[in-house]
């Protein structure tokens, strides 16, 4: 089964099983659904961030990129040269998705944010602008894209944001040594089962009761679905939310362990 057919089948299954807000009985999840997922407010930051994203999409400068994730297939990594705009289109989330991440950060007000795979800095900009007072570390495997991201952050005058460059397997341990807690983690750098579980397990000891871990493309492949199922079973995890494109993981204490499939 090719990937497109696989994802189509999974999306149809998601539509058949997803709940709406009217069938959610968890007060925490119901509140999150109404105040974040269904929030249609056009925040003033959106206009600024839209301009940045559109400028990047129109950028024809060539960048040599390194793919150390699922795009590399069975190889350790692959390299290619692409215009910045094409890479942004390929590697950045849809506008509705990154705006949802913005609202989630704004709602939760995390002290620390860690992002796996900033690419050209689009998602990182949304995360940081949502709560400028946070300490943010964003990792990128491609030095060319990391340089673009740093330029974007500088233009937006975003401070207390560090871009760590390199293979996540190599740099993650030293990155985690720089923080004593992880309040918000966005896993969007390697869409394969074993690396995803490895990164999750390394970050887990720094999670707290207010933390949320967001996993991109949990239905990308059978391997990613297997990883998602294992993450849901982890003892420290209390609530998970499957939004098809994203998987949310919470660590709230004193509540019944529940897994939700929700249509926003």
Beta strands, then each sheet from edge to edge (+ up, - down):
strand 1: 62-67
strand 2: 78-83
strand 3: 112-116
strand 4: 135-140
strand 5: 161-165
strand 6: 182-187
strand 7: 207-216
strand 8: 239-242
strand 9: 246-250
strand 10: 258-261
sheet 1: 1+ 2-
sheet 2: 5+ 4+ 3+ 6+ 7+ 9- 8+ 10+
end
